[in-house]
Amino acid sequence: MKNAISIRNVEALHLYESGKLDEIQILLLFGGLIESGLINQINPSYRETANELIKAGFLNFDGSLTQKCYEKQ
């Protein structure tokens, strides 16, 4: 099934909710959710977080990391 949420994504979201992901892992998680289109199929609060990451300049609209992410490292 195309764009179905995987066990891996569920586990990553659980780790995110538990505060166990670092900043880069969070950006990669949300970038992957945006890129796959899953961001529109899960809880709207995740979409809001993704939008905030885009507005803050950490993610592009396609889910890719911006230059700002690399500068932060």
N, C-alpha and C positions, 0 to 999 in steps of 0.2 A: 504494500500500500504506500503510495507516494505521500511524502510529508507526514507520515505517521510518527507520533512521538515514540522514541525508542526508550528502552530500559536505561540506556546510557544517559539520555537527556533527563529522565526522571531522577536518576541518581545525582546528576549534576545540579538539578534544581533543588533537590533535598540538601545537598552540601551547601549550596548558596543560601538557602533559608536558614541553615544551621550556623552560618557565619564561618564556614570552613574553607572558603575559596579566597585566594589572594586577588588583588586588583586585576592582574592580567588574566587569571582564570575566569573572573567575572566577565571581563570584556570579551574573551573568546567564547564563553557560553552564550552571551547575548548576541554577539556577532553571528554565531552559528544558527541561533534561533531566527534571526532576521533573514539571513541568507537562505535558509530552507523554507521560509514562509510559516514556520510553526508558531512564530510570535503572535500571529493573528488567530491561532486556534487554541491558545491556552489562556489562562487567567489574565484578564485585562491589566492587572497590576504589573505584570511582567512587561507588557507593551508600554506602559507608562515609564517603567525604568529604562527600557530600551530607548524611548524617545528622549529621556533626560540625558542618557549617554551620548546620543546624537547631538543634542543641543549643546552639551558641554564640550563637544569637539573630539570625543574619544572614538566614536564610531561613525562611519559613513552610512548613508541610507541603504547601501547594499549589504551592510554588515561587516565590511572590512574595517580593520583598524586604521586610524588616522596617524599621521606623522606625530601628532601630540602624544600618542601612546609610547612611541619609541623614544621620544625625548624625555619622557617621564622616567624611563628605566635608567 
